[in-house]
C-alpha cells in the first residue's frame, strides 16, 4: 500500500524490518501507533479518530527467500454514523497473514496450466507481496489489514432508517413519467 497523500513518501504507520535478520524460527514483534501516527491514519481512513492501534506479529522465513508475516491487529476507532452523523465507536480485532518475496522472485508468479484462464480462491491465501531491497514494512501490512476491517457503513446502536419506503414495481406513482412527453413524438 503506497500512500500518495504523504508528502515525505513515508506511510503513516511504518515499522521496517531487515529481511536478513529474520530466521526460520518465528520472532514476535509488538508494535503500536503513537499520537501522530493515529492522527495520520484517521485522516487516511476517513474516520473521526483512531484511539488505538496495536499488533502482535510473528515473523519467520518462508521457503528460501520469502518472509511470512502472521499476526493480530487490534484498533479502536471513532466513525460518524451514516444516518445521524453522531460518533460511533468501533473495535477492530483481526487475524492476518501475508507472504513477502523479493522482487522478481519465481515464488511471486502464479503458474497456470491453462494460460487463458486464472482461477483464484477468494477464501484462499493471498498472493505473495513483492518487496524491493532488503527491508519489508510490516507497519504498512498492519494498516492495510486494519483498513479492510473498518465498517464502511457504521450505524449508531438502535438507529434505523425508517423514513424511506421502497416502492414496488406495481405501485402507481403520483409523479409524472418523464418519458410521457415523448410518447407522441414520431420520427419523420
Residue pairs with C-beta under 8 A, 6 or more apart in sequence:
1 11
1 140
1 143
1 144
2 11
3 9
3 10
3 11
3 12
3 44
5 43
5 44
6 12
6 40
11 137
11 139
11 140
11 143
12 37
12 40
12 41
12 43
12 44
12 143
13 33
13 37
13 40
13 41
13 53
13 139
13 140
13 142
13 143
14 137
14 139
14 140
15 29
15 31
15 137
15 138
15 139
15 142
16 135
16 136
16 137
16 138
16 139
17 29
17 59
17 135
17 136
17 137
17 138
18 134
18 135
19 67
19 100
19 102
19 131
19 134
19 135
19 136
20 134
22 59
22 60
22 61
22 67
23 60
23 61
24 60
24 61
25 60
26 58
26 59
26 60
26 70
27 58
27 59
27 60
28 56
28 57
28 58
29 56
29 57
29 58
29 59
29 138
30 54
30 55
30 56
30 57
31 54
31 55
31 57
31 138
31 139
31 142
32 52
32 53
32 54
32 55
33 41
33 50
33 52
33 53
33 54
37 53
38 49
38 50
38 51
38 52
38 53
39 50
41 50
41 53
41 143
42 48
42 49
42 50
42 77
45 77
45 147
45 150
47 77
47 78
47 79
47 80
47 150
48 77
48 78
48 79
48 80
48 87
49 77
49 78
50 75
50 76
50 77
50 78
51 75
51 76
51 77
51 78
51 89
52 74
52 75
52 76
53 73
53 74
53 75
53 142
53 143
53 146
54 73
54 74
54 75
55 71
55 72
55 73
55 74
55 142
56 71
56 72
57 69
57 70
57 71
57 138
57 142
58 68
58 69
58 70
58 71
59 67
59 68
59 69
59 138
60 67
60 68
60 70
61 67
61 68
62 68
62 99
62 100
62 101
63 107
65 101
65 102
65 105
65 107
66 99
66 100
66 101
66 102
66 105
66 107
66 128
67 99
67 100
67 101
67 136
68 97
68 98
68 99
69 96
69 97
69 98
69 99
69 100
69 136
69 138
69 141
70 96
70 97
70 98
71 95
71 96
71 97
71 142
72 93
72 94
72 95
72 96
73 92
73 93
73 94
73 96
73 142
73 145
73 146
73 149
74 91
74 92
74 93
75 91
75 92
75 146
76 89
76 90
76 91
76 92
77 89
77 90
77 92
77 150
78 87
78 88
78 89
78 90
79 87
79 88
79 90
79 150
79 151
79 154
80 86
80 87
80 88
80 154
81 87
81 88
81 154
81 155
81 156
81 159
82 153
82 154
82 155
83 155
83 156
83 159
83 160
83 161
84 156
84 159
86 156
88 154
88 155
88 156
90 150
90 151
90 154
92 146
92 149
92 150
94 145
94 146
94 148
94 149
96 141
96 142
96 145
97 125
97 126
98 126
98 129
98 141
98 145
99 125
99 126
99 128
99 129
100 128
100 129
100 130
100 131
100 136
101 107
101 108
101 128
101 129
101 130
101 131
102 130
102 131
102 132
103 130
103 131
103 132
104 130
105 128
105 130
107 128
108 127
108 128
108 130
110 118
110 127
112 118
120 127
129 141
167 173
